[in-house]
Amino acid sequence: MAQKATIHKIELSVSDMDRDYYETHKLTVAKHPSETDERLMLRIVAFALNAHEHLEMTKGLSTDDEPDIWQKSLSGEIDVWVALGLPGEKIIRQSCSKAGKVIVYAYGGRVAGTWWDKVRNATTRFDNLEIVHVSEAETTALAALAGRAMKLQVNIQDGDVMVSVDESVVYVTPEIWKAAG
């Protein structure tokens, strides 16, 4: 019998001093049975880093042709495509042709570095592609914050991210491996 997704209720308060964005989002996030707490929390941090009134979580792992997070224009075009993990060149190419801006949050320790070495040259032609790396130590610390009902406060300043749940705080410094042109 197939396992069902676990539902997480999240109150996400974003204070992004870099973009002058201050808002609280009430999110209902379905965690796929194969999704780890590490990936779930990185998905929430990626949402905070790109927070916008039209940004939304998608079906994620259960759908191959959608990103983890996207922002669509009022006319239905995909303005921002946010993916997590280590997508292949074909998926990167397809994503870049579908969206105005594509952001990939790469994680997974040394495997992420190996992946980047492999796809780096193939990504240079995509001006709308940004690759952001989050270290294994940071994603592991984020996973420790995971819960079914969370009130997260995310503060962003000078590219540094502070994520707090109750008395627990995790600092994340995303590393830009490729900036969008």
Summary of the structure (lengths in Angstrom):
residues: 181
radius of gyration: 15.6
end to end distance: 46.5
largest distance: 47.0
contacts: 545
relative contact order: 0.18
helix: 27%
strand: 40%
